[in-house]
């Protein structure tokens, strides 16, 4: 309806880029970068070591990402929810205190965004939206994941003036910016961080020993 979302812009319509958000999931297996290797400048040989167990390539985490389409850095907003495999009951309080404040850490037996997890994510996103956009309407673009289509989730968004728009099925890799490139960039970044961690001898010993996913 006229004036419901905001002032009309001849190019962007009633929803400016900073109020257009995309959400999507990125599967994060324990080994996130297997297509490349790394070495040090003084090495005479490059050693490529593959995963020693099929369990390593199973999904251990899912990153659920929100980003907007703002071009100006000051208006660019977004954050990540990290859904971890398991229940989280064995995670120590000290470890939880070390979590990055910009990442919401959640647990689900299969590290997947099911309806219950999505309701938690939606509730937190509403708080994020109100802190950044008040009562203004914003657009949220997503795929047809069952948890996204859940009536309870849609109601949480609707009550906060968040307009949900579903993309055409089987086209998310072409339409959604997370699928189109940002998701891969996050996976590569995490893979490089893992490589850096493994360059420490003590950590490499853990990796080749009995290091568990937790």
Beta strands, then each sheet from edge to edge (+ up, - down):
strand 1: 20-29
strand 2: 59-68
strand 3: 78-85
strand 4: 103-108
strand 5: 138-142
strand 6: 162-166
sheet 1: 4+ 3+ 2- 1+ 5+ 6+
end
